[in-house]
Amino acid sequence: MVMQCLGAICGAGVVKGFQKGLYESQGGGANVVAPGYTKGDGLGAEIILAPLPIGFAVFLVHLATIPITGTGINPARSLGAAIIYNRDHAWDDHWIFWVGPFIGAALAAMYHVIVIRAIPFKSRP
């Protein structure tokens, strides 16, 4: 958890360094409770709703990929296991667990830009 936090801090610093204007206009990407909601609403949403889609998505991915690859889905986890196990066959297909998630992330980003942003929505009054 500590390293994840350090990585997030470094990542935010990189974004700030390369995209200063966008970084400032988007509030640095910092999460805040939206106007019209209480802090309790925000806390409740994070406690109850945040784990559901993430947990369900990870569960479905595991069901589908355990028999195929043992379910990598996180390059850092795959790397750590391969380094500690340190057998040749652990490295034979290791590139898949880096290339796959990065291509998937790029496709998801393109989907978001092309499809999700194209859907009009009404903001709350």
A tleap script that builds the chain and sets N, CA, C and O, in Angstrom:
source leaprc.protein.ff14SB
mol = sequence {
  NMET VAL MET GLN CYS LEU GLY ALA ILE CYS
  GLY ALA GLY VAL VAL LYS GLY PHE GLN LYS
  GLY LEU TYR GLU SER GLN GLY GLY GLY ALA
  ASN VAL VAL ALA PRO GLY TYR THR LYS GLY
  ASP GLY LEU GLY ALA GLU ILE ILE LEU ALA
  PRO LEU PRO ILE GLY PHE ALA VAL PHE LEU
  VAL HIE LEU ALA THR ILE PRO ILE THR GLY
  THR GLY ILE ASN PRO ALA ARG SER LEU GLY
  ALA ALA ILE ILE TYR ASN ARG ASP HIE ALA
  TRP ASP ASP HIE TRP ILE PHE TRP VAL GLY
  PRO PHE ILE GLY ALA ALA LEU ALA ALA MET
  TYR HIE VAL ILE VAL ILE ARG ALA ILE PRO
  PHE LYS SER ARG CPRO
}
set mol.1.N position { 0.826 -1.178 0.000 }
set mol.1.CA position { 0.000 0.000 0.000 }
set mol.1.C position { 0.881 1.257 0.000 }
set mol.1.O position { 0.579 2.239 -0.678 }
set mol.2.N position { 1.961 1.209 0.762 }
set mol.2.CA position { 2.862 2.363 0.814 }
set mol.2.C position { 3.461 2.633 -0.562 }
set mol.2.O position { 3.510 3.778 -1.009 }
set mol.3.N position { 3.914 1.580 -1.228 }
set mol.3.CA position { 4.516 1.755 -2.553 }
set mol.3.C position { 3.490 2.227 -3.580 }
set mol.3.O position { 3.815 3.008 -4.474 }
set mol.4.N position { 2.265 1.758 -3.450 }
set mol.4.CA position { 1.206 2.215 -4.343 }
set mol.4.C position { 0.989 3.718 -4.161 }
set mol.4.O position { 0.810 4.452 -5.133 }
set mol.5.N position { 1.006 4.158 -2.916 }
set mol.5.CA position { 0.843 5.590 -2.639 }
set mol.5.C position { 2.020 6.385 -3.193 }
set mol.5.O position { 1.825 7.451 -3.778 }
set mol.6.N position { 3.231 5.883 -3.016 }
set mol.6.CA position { 4.401 6.573 -3.568 }
set mol.6.C position { 4.332 6.632 -5.090 }
set mol.6.O position { 4.679 7.648 -5.692 }
set mol.7.N position { 3.887 5.553 -5.707 }
set mol.7.CA position { 3.718 5.536 -7.159 }
set mol.7.C position { 2.685 6.550 -7.619 }
set mol.7.O position { 2.872 7.215 -8.637 }
set mol.8.N position { 1.592 6.668 -6.869 }
set mol.8.CA position { 0.549 7.635 -7.214 }
set mol.8.C position { 1.072 9.067 -7.092 }
set mol.8.O position { 0.765 9.916 -7.929 }
set mol.9.N position { 1.853 9.330 -6.060 }
set mol.9.CA position { 2.437 10.664 -5.882 }
set mol.9.C position { 3.386 10.976 -7.031 }
set mol.9.O position { 3.339 12.068 -7.598 }
set mol.10.N position { 4.240 10.028 -7.374 }
set mol.10.CA position { 5.171 10.233 -8.495 }
set mol.10.C position { 4.412 10.434 -9.805 }
set mol.10.O position { 4.764 11.304 -10.602 }
set mol.11.N position { 3.375 9.633 -10.028 }
set mol.11.CA position { 2.578 9.761 -11.244 }
set mol.11.C position { 1.912 11.120 -11.346 }
set mol.11.O position { 1.896 11.727 -12.417 }
set mol.12.N position { 1.361 11.604 -10.239 }
set mol.12.CA position { 0.736 12.929 -10.240 }
set mol.12.C position { 1.778 14.005 -10.523 }
set mol.12.O position { 1.491 14.982 -11.215 }
set mol.13.N position { 2.970 13.833 -9.999 }
set mol.13.CA position { 4.044 14.789 -10.269 }
set mol.13.C position { 4.434 14.811 -11.733 }
set mol.13.O position { 4.686 15.876 -12.296 }
set mol.14.N position { 4.486 13.644 -12.353 }
set mol.14.CA position { 4.809 13.564 -13.785 }
set mol.14.C position { 3.730 14.262 -14.604 }
set mol.14.O position { 4.040 15.033 -15.512 }
set mol.15.N position { 2.461 13.993 -14.288 }
set mol.15.CA position { 1.362 14.642 -15.013 }
set mol.15.C position { 1.436 16.154 -14.837 }
set mol.15.O position { 1.269 16.899 -15.803 }
set mol.16.N position { 1.684 16.611 -13.621 }
set mol.16.CA position { 1.787 18.051 -13.367 }
set mol.16.C position { 2.926 18.655 -14.170 }
set mol.16.O position { 2.803 19.763 -14.692 }
set mol.17.N position { 4.027 17.936 -14.272 }
set mol.17.CA position { 5.176 18.438 -15.015 }
set mol.17.C position { 4.944 18.528 -16.510 }
set mol.17.O position { 5.437 19.451 -17.159 }
set mol.18.N position { 4.199 17.582 -17.068 }
set mol.18.CA position { 3.998 17.538 -18.515 }
set mol.18.C position { 2.708 18.203 -18.985 }
set mol.18.O position { 2.617 18.611 -20.143 }
set mol.19.N position { 1.718 18.319 -18.118 }
set mol.19.CA position { 0.412 18.855 -18.508 }
set mol.19.C position { -0.052 19.917 -17.511 }
set mol.19.O position { -1.157 19.825 -16.977 }
set mol.20.N position { 0.778 20.912 -17.261 }
set mol.20.CA position { 0.506 21.897 -16.212 }
set mol.20.C position { -0.875 22.545 -16.356 }
set mol.20.O position { -1.629 22.610 -15.385 }
set mol.21.N position { -1.212 23.024 -17.559 }
set mol.21.CA position { -2.488 23.703 -17.754 }
set mol.21.C position { -3.674 22.794 -17.497 }
set mol.21.O position { -4.591 23.155 -16.760 }
set mol.22.N position { -3.657 21.626 -18.097 }
set mol.22.CA position { -4.740 20.661 -17.914 }
set mol.22.C position { -4.783 20.187 -16.467 }
set mol.22.O position { -5.858 19.995 -15.898 }
set mol.23.N position { -3.626 20.003 -15.888 }
set mol.23.CA position { -3.540 19.572 -14.493 }
set mol.23.C position { -4.260 20.569 -13.592 }
set mol.23.O position { -5.055 20.181 -12.735 }
set mol.24.N position { -3.979 21.857 -13.789 }
set mol.24.CA position { -4.600 22.893 -12.960 }
set mol.24.C position { -6.099 22.985 -13.224 }
set mol.24.O position { -6.889 23.081 -12.285 }
set mol.25.N position { -6.495 22.955 -14.499 }
set mol.25.CA position { -7.916 23.112 -14.824 }
set mol.25.C position { -8.755 21.931 -14.331 }
set mol.25.O position { -9.959 22.075 -14.121 }
set mol.26.N position { -8.140 20.785 -14.148 }
set mol.26.CA position { -8.857 19.601 -13.675 }
set mol.26.C position { -8.656 19.360 -12.178 }
set mol.26.O position { -8.940 18.273 -11.674 }
set mol.27.N position { -8.171 20.365 -11.485 }
set mol.27.CA position { -8.002 20.239 -10.039 }
set mol.27.C position { -6.964 19.214 -9.634 }
set mol.27.O position { -7.043 18.628 -8.555 }
set mol.28.N position { -5.990 19.001 -10.504 }
set mol.28.CA position { -4.916 18.068 -10.194 }
set mol.28.C position { -5.362 16.617 -10.141 }
set mol.28.O position { -4.598 15.745 -9.728 }
set mol.29.N position { -6.589 16.356 -10.553 }
set mol.29.CA position { -7.104 14.988 -10.489 }
set mol.29.C position { -7.494 14.567 -9.083 }
set mol.29.O position { -7.810 13.404 -8.835 }
set mol.30.N position { -7.466 15.535 -8.159 }
set mol.30.CA position { -7.808 15.216 -6.772 }
set mol.30.C position { -9.302 14.935 -6.650 }
set mol.30.O position { -10.120 15.608 -7.279 }
set mol.31.N position { -9.647 13.956 -5.853 }
set mol.31.CA position { -11.048 13.612 -5.627 }
set mol.31.C position { -11.639 14.510 -4.556 }
set mol.31.O position { -11.021 14.742 -3.517 }
set mol.32.N position { -12.839 15.017 -4.814 }
set mol.32.CA position { -13.572 15.822 -3.830 }
set mol.32.C position { -15.039 15.409 -3.880 }
set mol.32.O position { -15.504 14.864 -4.881 }
set mol.33.N position { -15.761 15.672 -2.801 }
set mol.33.CA position { -17.200 15.417 -2.786 }
set mol.33.C position { -17.862 16.516 -3.612 }
set mol.33.O position { -17.620 17.702 -3.389 }
set mol.34.N position { -18.693 16.115 -4.559 }
set mol.34.CA position { -19.332 17.058 -5.478 }
set mol.34.C position { -20.326 17.949 -4.738 }
set mol.34.O position { -20.913 17.539 -3.737 }
set mol.35.N position { -20.510 19.175 -5.240 }
set mol.35.CA position { -21.509 20.064 -4.638 }
set mol.35.C position { -22.888 19.392 -4.638 }
set mol.35.O position { -23.262 18.714 -5.595 }
set mol.36.N position { -23.624 19.591 -3.561 }
set mol.36.CA position { -24.945 18.985 -3.442 }
set mol.36.C position { -24.939 17.679 -2.669 }
set mol.36.O position { -25.997 17.133 -2.357 }
set mol.37.N position { -23.761 17.181 -2.360 }
set mol.37.CA position { -23.634 15.953 -1.579 }
set mol.37.C position { -22.936 16.267 -0.267 }
set mol.37.O position { -22.102 17.170 -0.201 }
set mol.38.N position { -23.277 15.518 0.779 }
set mol.38.CA position { -22.614 15.706 2.068 }
set mol.38.C position { -21.367 14.825 2.126 }
set mol.38.O position { -21.176 13.935 1.298 }
set mol.39.N position { -20.542 15.089 3.104 }
set mol.39.CA position { -19.368 14.241 3.305 }
set mol.39.C position { -19.802 12.811 3.632 }
set mol.39.O position { -19.133 11.851 3.250 }
set mol.40.N position { -20.922 12.677 4.340 }
set mol.40.CA position { -21.470 11.351 4.631 }
set mol.40.C position { -21.888 10.613 3.369 }
set mol.40.O position { -21.678 9.407 3.248 }
set mol.41.N position { -22.493 11.357 2.410 }
set mol.41.CA position { -22.847 10.754 1.122 }
set mol.41.C position { -21.598 10.222 0.428 }
set mol.41.O position { -21.579 9.103 -0.085 }
set mol.42.N position { -20.566 11.045 0.426 }
set mol.42.CA position { -19.318 10.648 -0.227 }
set mol.42.C position { -18.700 9.432 0.438 }
set mol.42.O position { -18.262 8.499 -0.236 }
set mol.43.N position { -18.666 9.447 1.765 }
set mol.43.CA position { -18.095 8.321 2.498 }
set mol.43.C position { -18.903 7.053 2.248 }
set mol.43.O position { -18.337 5.984 2.020 }
set mol.44.N position { -20.223 7.175 2.291 }
set mol.44.CA position { -21.080 6.018 2.037 }
set mol.44.C position { -20.866 5.446 0.650 }
set mol.44.O position { -20.790 4.229 0.477 }
set mol.45.N position { -20.770 6.323 -0.336 }
set mol.45.CA position { -20.549 5.870 -1.712 }
set mol.45.C position { -19.229 5.118 -1.823 }
set mol.45.O position { -19.165 4.072 -2.469 }
set mol.46.N position { -18.185 5.636 -1.203 }
set mol.46.CA position { -16.877 4.983 -1.273 }
set mol.46.C position { -16.867 3.654 -0.523 }
set mol.46.O position { -16.250 2.688 -0.972 }
set mol.47.N position { -17.547 3.607 0.612 }
set mol.47.CA position { -17.573 2.370 1.399 }
set mol.47.C position { -18.388 1.288 0.697 }
set mol.47.O position { -17.960 0.138 0.600 }
set mol.48.N position { -19.558 1.666 0.213 }
set mol.48.CA position { -20.484 0.667 -0.319 }
set mol.48.C position { -20.298 0.418 -1.807 }
set mol.48.O position { -20.282 -0.731 -2.248 }
set mol.49.N position { -20.158 1.486 -2.583 }
set mol.49.CA position { -20.191 1.334 -4.033 }
set mol.49.C position { -18.836 1.081 -4.679 }
set mol.49.O position { -18.763 0.359 -5.674 }
set mol.50.N position { -17.775 1.646 -4.152 }
set mol.50.CA position { -16.467 1.499 -4.800 }
set mol.50.C position { -16.024 0.039 -4.937 }
set mol.50.O position { -15.549 -0.345 -6.005 }
set mol.51.N position { -16.160 -0.775 -3.910 }
set mol.51.CA position { -15.675 -2.149 -4.046 }
set mol.51.C position { -16.508 -3.026 -4.980 }
set mol.51.O position { -15.993 -3.992 -5.543 }
set mol.52.N position { -17.782 -2.702 -5.148 }
set mol.52.CA position { -18.659 -3.587 -5.918 }
set mol.52.C position { -18.234 -3.774 -7.369 }
set mol.52.O position { -17.997 -4.908 -7.784 }
set mol.53.N position { -18.129 -2.707 -8.155 }
set mol.53.CA position { -17.762 -2.942 -9.559 }
set mol.53.C position { -16.342 -3.471 -9.716 }
set mol.53.O position { -16.069 -4.281 -10.601 }
set mol.54.N position { -15.450 -3.014 -8.863 }
set mol.54.CA position { -14.065 -3.481 -8.945 }
set mol.54.C position { -14.000 -4.962 -8.581 }
set mol.54.O position { -13.407 -5.763 -9.303 }
set mol.55.N position { -14.610 -5.314 -7.462 }
set mol.55.CA position { -14.606 -6.708 -7.030 }
set mol.55.C position { -15.305 -7.619 -8.020 }
set mol.55.O position { -14.828 -8.719 -8.300 }
set mol.56.N position { -16.437 -7.168 -8.554 }
set mol.56.CA position { -17.169 -7.979 -9.521 }
set mol.56.C position { -16.358 -8.151 -10.800 }
set mol.56.O position { -16.303 -9.244 -11.364 }
set mol.57.N position { -15.732 -7.078 -11.253 }
set mol.57.CA position { -14.917 -7.162 -12.472 }
set mol.57.C position { -13.736 -8.113 -12.273 }
set mol.57.O position { -13.451 -8.940 -13.140 }
set mol.58.N position { -13.056 -7.998 -11.145 }
set mol.58.CA position { -11.911 -8.878 -10.870 }
set mol.58.C position { -12.380 -10.332 -10.755 }
set mol.58.O position { -11.716 -11.244 -11.247 }
set mol.59.N position { -13.523 -10.537 -10.104 }
set mol.59.CA position { -14.086 -11.887 -9.991 }
set mol.59.C position { -14.339 -12.492 -11.372 }
set mol.59.O position { -13.969 -13.637 -11.628 }
set mol.60.N position { -14.969 -11.724 -12.260 }
set mol.60.CA position { -15.258 -12.228 -13.605 }
set mol.60.C position { -13.981 -12.511 -14.393 }
set mol.60.O position { -13.887 -13.512 -15.103 }
set mol.61.N position { -13.006 -11.624 -14.261 }
set mol.61.CA position { -11.731 -11.843 -14.954 }
set mol.61.C position { -11.075 -13.121 -14.448 }
set mol.61.O position { -10.539 -13.902 -15.235 }
set mol.62.N position { -11.115 -13.335 -13.143 }
set mol.62.CA position { -10.536 -14.561 -12.589 }
set mol.62.C position { -11.252 -15.799 -13.120 }
set mol.62.O position { -10.606 -16.773 -13.506 }
set mol.63.N position { -12.577 -15.766 -13.141 }
set mol.63.CA position { -13.317 -16.919 -13.659 }
set mol.63.C position { -12.902 -17.250 -15.088 }
set mol.63.O position { -12.770 -18.418 -15.455 }
set mol.64.N position { -12.701 -16.214 -15.880 }
set mol.64.CA position { -12.394 -16.424 -17.293 }
set mol.64.C position { -10.939 -16.795 -17.547 }
set mol.64.O position { -10.659 -17.579 -18.453 }
set mol.65.N position { -10.008 -16.250 -16.767 }
set mol.65.CA position { -8.596 -16.395 -17.133 }
set mol.65.C position { -7.767 -17.337 -16.263 }
set mol.65.O position { -6.645 -17.673 -16.642 }
set mol.66.N position { -8.272 -17.770 -15.123 }
set mol.66.CA position { -7.478 -18.698 -14.305 }
set mol.66.C position { -7.063 -19.931 -15.108 }
set mol.66.O position { -5.898 -20.326 -15.043 }
set mol.67.N position { -7.972 -20.553 -15.864 }
set mol.67.CA position { -7.524 -21.736 -16.604 }
set mol.67.C position { -6.567 -21.427 -17.749 }
set mol.67.O position { -5.860 -22.320 -18.215 }
set mol.68.N position { -6.531 -20.185 -18.210 }
set mol.68.CA position { -5.701 -19.835 -19.368 }
set mol.68.C position { -4.312 -19.368 -18.946 }
set mol.68.O position { -3.309 -19.852 -19.469 }
set mol.69.N position { -4.248 -18.424 -17.997 }
set mol.69.CA position { -2.960 -17.822 -17.627 }
set mol.69.C position { -2.699 -17.800 -16.124 }
set mol.69.O position { -1.623 -17.377 -15.699 }
set mol.70.N position { -3.642 -18.239 -15.319 }
set mol.70.CA position { -3.488 -18.098 -13.879 }
set mol.70.C position { -3.890 -16.709 -13.413 }
set mol.70.O position { -3.739 -16.390 -12.234 }
set mol.71.N position { -4.385 -15.900 -14.289 }
set mol.71.CA position { -4.886 -14.548 -14.042 }
set mol.71.C position { -3.790 -13.601 -13.578 }
set mol.71.O position { -3.559 -13.434 -12.381 }
set mol.72.N position { -3.120 -12.985 -14.542 }
set mol.72.CA position { -2.111 -11.979 -14.219 }
set mol.72.C position { -2.762 -10.669 -13.808 }
set mol.72.O position { -2.593 -10.246 -12.664 }
set mol.73.N position { -3.471 -10.035 -14.662 }
set mol.73.CA position { -4.170 -8.739 -14.590 }
set mol.73.C position { -3.413 -7.592 -13.923 }
set mol.73.O position { -3.845 -6.445 -14.027 }
set mol.74.N position { -2.332 -7.855 -13.261 }
set mol.74.CA position { -1.532 -6.801 -12.637 }
set mol.74.C position { -0.062 -7.101 -12.933 }
set mol.74.O position { 0.507 -8.027 -12.356 }
set mol.75.N position { 0.558 -6.322 -13.830 }
set mol.75.CA position { 1.948 -6.599 -14.200 }
set mol.75.C position { 2.903 -6.629 -13.009 }
set mol.75.O position { 3.840 -7.427 -12.986 }
set mol.76.N position { 2.674 -5.772 -12.029 }
set mol.76.CA position { 3.565 -5.743 -10.866 }
set mol.76.C position { 3.472 -7.049 -10.078 }
set mol.76.O position { 4.491 -7.566 -9.619 }
set mol.77.N position { 2.272 -7.580 -9.917 }
set mol.77.CA position { 2.110 -8.851 -9.214 }
set mol.77.C position { 2.775 -9.979 -9.981 }
set mol.77.O position { 3.433 -10.836 -9.393 }
set mol.78.N position { 2.602 -9.977 -11.289 }
set mol.78.CA position { 3.234 -11.004 -12.121 }
set mol.78.C position { 4.756 -10.909 -12.046 }
set mol.78.O position { 5.442 -11.929 -11.982 }
set mol.79.N position { 5.279 -9.692 -12.055 }
set mol.79.CA position { 6.726 -9.481 -11.969 }
set mol.79.C position { 7.269 -9.970 -10.634 }
set mol.79.O position { 8.270 -10.687 -10.591 }
set mol.80.N position { 6.612 -9.584 -9.549 }
set mol.80.CA position { 7.074 -9.999 -8.225 }
set mol.80.C position { 7.131 -11.504 -8.084 }
set mol.80.O position { 8.108 -12.049 -7.570 }
set mol.81.N position { 6.084 -12.181 -8.539 }
set mol.81.CA position { 6.046 -13.647 -8.450 }
set mol.81.C position { 7.137 -14.275 -9.312 }
set mol.81.O position { 7.779 -15.237 -8.889 }
set mol.82.N position { 7.355 -13.745 -10.514 }
set mol.82.CA position { 8.377 -14.300 -11.409 }
set mol.82.C position { 9.777 -14.098 -10.836 }
set mol.82.O position { 10.619 -14.991 -10.927 }
set mol.83.N position { 10.027 -12.940 -10.250 }
set mol.83.CA position { 11.349 -12.670 -9.666 }
set mol.83.C position { 11.621 -13.611 -8.495 }
set mol.83.O position { 12.698 -14.201 -8.412 }
set mol.84.N position { 10.668 -13.750 -7.607 }
set mol.84.CA position { 10.878 -14.589 -6.433 }
set mol.84.C position { 10.940 -16.069 -6.817 }
set mol.84.O position { 11.774 -16.803 -6.287 }
set mol.85.N position { 10.076 -16.518 -7.723 }
set mol.85.CA position { 10.083 -17.919 -8.168 }
set mol.85.C position { 11.354 -18.217 -8.957 }
set mol.85.O position { 11.970 -19.264 -8.757 }
set mol.86.N position { 11.753 -17.319 -9.844 }
set mol.86.CA position { 13.017 -17.334 -10.583 }
set mol.86.C position { 13.334 -18.662 -11.270 }
set mol.86.O position { 14.424 -19.211 -11.107 }
set mol.87.N position { 12.383 -19.164 -12.030 }
set mol.87.CA position { 12.614 -20.335 -12.879 }
set mol.87.C position { 12.431 -19.894 -14.324 }
set mol.87.O position { 11.641 -18.995 -14.610 }
set mol.88.N position { 13.162 -20.527 -15.230 }
set mol.88.CA position { 13.104 -20.125 -16.640 }
set mol.88.C position { 11.683 -20.070 -17.181 }
set mol.88.O position { 11.313 -19.110 -17.857 }
set mol.89.N position { 10.884 -21.094 -16.890 }
set mol.89.CA position { 9.540 -21.112 -17.472 }
set mol.89.C position { 8.655 -19.991 -16.927 }
set mol.89.O position { 7.646 -19.650 -17.543 }
set mol.90.N position { 9.020 -19.417 -15.784 }
set mol.90.CA position { 8.254 -18.279 -15.265 }
set mol.90.C position { 8.471 -17.040 -16.129 }
set mol.90.O position { 7.649 -16.124 -16.127 }
set mol.91.N position { 9.581 -17.013 -16.867 }
set mol.91.CA position { 9.900 -15.854 -17.705 }
set mol.91.C position { 9.523 -16.055 -19.170 }
set mol.91.O position { 9.463 -15.086 -19.927 }
set mol.92.N position { 9.270 -17.293 -19.579 }
set mol.92.CA position { 9.000 -17.577 -20.989 }
set mol.92.C position { 7.847 -16.747 -21.549 }
set mol.92.O position { 7.948 -16.211 -22.653 }
set mol.93.N position { 6.772 -16.640 -20.807 }
set mol.93.CA position { 5.585 -15.924 -21.275 }
set mol.93.C position { 5.354 -14.621 -20.516 }
set mol.93.O position { 4.289 -14.015 -20.632 }
set mol.94.N position { 6.332 -14.194 -19.751 }
set mol.94.CA position { 6.145 -13.040 -18.866 }
set mol.94.C position { 5.721 -11.777 -19.614 }
set mol.94.O position { 4.956 -10.974 -19.081 }
set mol.95.N position { 6.202 -11.596 -20.821 }
set mol.95.CA position { 5.869 -10.400 -21.593 }
set mol.95.C position { 4.363 -10.250 -21.782 }
set mol.95.O position { 3.860 -9.131 -21.874 }
set mol.96.N position { 3.638 -11.368 -21.840 }
set mol.96.CA position { 2.185 -11.331 -22.033 }
set mol.96.C position { 1.511 -10.544 -20.913 }
set mol.96.O position { 0.531 -9.836 -21.144 }
set mol.97.N position { 2.041 -10.672 -19.700 }
set mol.97.CA position { 1.415 -10.046 -18.539 }
set mol.97.C position { 1.756 -8.565 -18.408 }
set mol.97.O position { 1.258 -7.890 -17.508 }
set mol.98.N position { 2.593 -8.065 -19.295 }
set mol.98.CA position { 2.847 -6.628 -19.423 }
set mol.98.C position { 2.132 -6.074 -20.641 }
set mol.98.O position { 1.424 -5.070 -20.555 }
set mol.99.N position { 2.321 -6.728 -21.768 }
set mol.99.CA position { 1.739 -6.236 -23.018 }
set mol.99.C position { 0.214 -6.290 -22.963 }
set mol.99.O position { -0.452 -5.335 -23.363 }
set mol.100.N position { -0.342 -7.395 -22.473 }
set mol.100.CA position { -1.799 -7.553 -22.429 }
set mol.100.C position { -2.508 -6.448 -21.667 }
set mol.100.O position { -3.397 -5.806 -22.227 }
set mol.101.N position { -2.149 -6.198 -20.398 }
set mol.101.CA position { -2.831 -5.140 -19.657 }
set mol.101.C position { -2.627 -3.740 -20.258 }
set mol.101.O position { -3.532 -2.907 -20.203 }
set mol.102.N position { -1.447 -3.481 -20.827 }
set mol.102.CA position { -1.225 -2.154 -21.412 }
set mol.102.C position { -2.039 -1.961 -22.686 }
set mol.102.O position { -2.577 -0.878 -22.915 }
set mol.103.N position { -2.135 -2.992 -23.513 }
set mol.103.CA position { -2.986 -2.885 -24.704 }
set mol.103.C position { -4.447 -2.756 -24.276 }
set mol.103.O position { -5.191 -1.953 -24.838 }
set mol.104.N position { -4.855 -3.539 -23.289 }
set mol.104.CA position { -6.224 -3.444 -22.773 }
set mol.104.C position { -6.533 -2.059 -22.237 }
set mol.104.O position { -7.621 -1.533 -22.470 }
set mol.105.N position { -5.588 -1.462 -21.520 }
set mol.105.CA position { -5.787 -0.110 -20.993 }
set mol.105.C position { -5.896 0.906 -22.121 }
set mol.105.O position { -6.722 1.817 -22.062 }
set mol.106.N position { -5.066 0.752 -23.147 }
set mol.106.CA position { -5.129 1.669 -24.293 }
set mol.106.C position { -6.465 1.537 -25.014 }
set mol.106.O position { -7.059 2.541 -25.407 }
set mol.107.N position { -6.942 0.309 -25.189 }
set mol.107.CA position { -8.245 0.103 -25.827 }
set mol.107.C position { -9.374 0.694 -24.983 }
set mol.107.O position { -10.307 1.291 -25.521 }
set mol.108.N position { -9.291 0.528 -23.665 }
set mol.108.CA position { -10.308 1.107 -22.785 }
set mol.108.C position { -10.295 2.628 -22.865 }
set mol.108.O position { -11.352 3.258 -22.855 }
set mol.109.N position { -9.104 3.221 -22.945 }
set mol.109.CA position { -9.004 4.677 -23.069 }
set mol.109.C position { -9.607 5.148 -24.388 }
set mol.109.O position { -10.320 6.151 -24.425 }
set mol.110.N position { -9.322 4.427 -25.466 }
set mol.110.CA position { -9.906 4.794 -26.764 }
set mol.110.C position { -11.426 4.652 -26.724 }
set mol.110.O position { -12.137 5.508 -27.251 }
set mol.111.N position { -11.928 3.597 -26.112 }
set mol.111.CA position { -13.367 3.400 -25.970 }
set mol.111.C position { -13.978 4.573 -25.213 }
set mol.111.O position { -15.025 5.093 -25.597 }
set mol.112.N position { -13.319 4.983 -24.139 }
set mol.112.CA position { -13.824 6.105 -23.348 }
set mol.112.C position { -13.892 7.379 -24.185 }
set mol.112.O position { -14.898 8.089 -24.165 }
set mol.113.N position { -12.834 7.660 -24.908 }
set mol.113.CA position { -12.783 8.886 -25.713 }
set mol.113.C position { -13.802 8.844 -26.848 }
set mol.113.O position { -14.497 9.829 -27.096 }
set mol.114.N position { -13.891 7.718 -27.533 }
set mol.114.CA position { -14.741 7.633 -28.723 }
set mol.114.C position { -16.208 7.401 -28.372 }
set mol.114.O position { -17.087 8.021 -28.969 }
set mol.115.N position { -16.483 6.524 -27.419 }
set mol.115.CA position { -17.864 6.133 -27.143 }
set mol.115.C position { -18.450 6.869 -25.941 }
set mol.115.O position { -19.485 7.525 -26.059 }
set mol.116.N position { -17.803 6.764 -24.805 }
set mol.116.CA position { -18.371 7.315 -23.575 }
set mol.116.C position { -18.512 8.830 -23.654 }
set mol.116.O position { -19.560 9.363 -23.287 }
set mol.117.N position { -17.501 9.528 -24.117 }
set mol.117.CA position { -17.595 10.988 -24.210 }
set mol.117.C position { -18.600 11.434 -25.261 }
set mol.117.O position { -19.063 12.574 -25.223 }
set mol.118.N position { -18.943 10.566 -26.191 }
set mol.118.CA position { -19.904 10.917 -27.236 }
set mol.118.C position { -21.343 10.818 -26.739 }
set mol.118.O position { -22.254 11.322 -27.396 }
set mol.119.N position { -21.565 10.176 -25.589 }
set mol.119.CA position { -22.920 10.018 -25.056 }
set mol.119.C position { -23.296 11.279 -24.285 }
set mol.119.O position { -22.648 11.606 -23.290 }
set mol.120.N position { -24.341 12.000 -24.727 }
set mol.120.CA position { -24.746 13.200 -23.993 }
set mol.120.C position { -25.396 12.810 -22.659 }
set mol.120.O position { -26.060 11.778 -22.559 }
set mol.121.N position { -25.198 13.633 -21.661 }
set mol.121.CA position { -25.834 13.385 -20.376 }
set mol.121.C position { -26.239 14.714 -19.763 }
set mol.121.O position { -25.680 15.762 -20.087 }
set mol.122.N position { -27.228 14.652 -18.864 }
set mol.122.CA position { -27.696 15.851 -18.176 }
set mol.122.C position { -26.995 15.941 -16.835 }
set mol.122.O position { -26.856 14.950 -16.118 }
set mol.123.N position { -26.562 17.133 -16.515 }
set mol.123.CA position { -25.980 17.322 -15.192 }
set mol.123.C position { -27.105 17.582 -14.200 }
set mol.123.O position { -28.208 17.975 -14.580 }
set mol.124.N position { -26.816 17.362 -12.956 }
set mol.124.CA position { -27.822 17.595 -11.906 }
set mol.124.C position { -28.082 19.080 -11.761 }
set mol.124.O position { -27.162 19.887 -11.892 }
set mol.125.N position { -29.339 19.455 -11.488 }
set mol.125.CA position { -29.648 20.893 -11.315 }
set mol.125.C position { -29.036 21.454 -10.059 }
set mol.125.O position { -29.199 22.639 -9.769 }
savepdb mol mol.pdb
quit
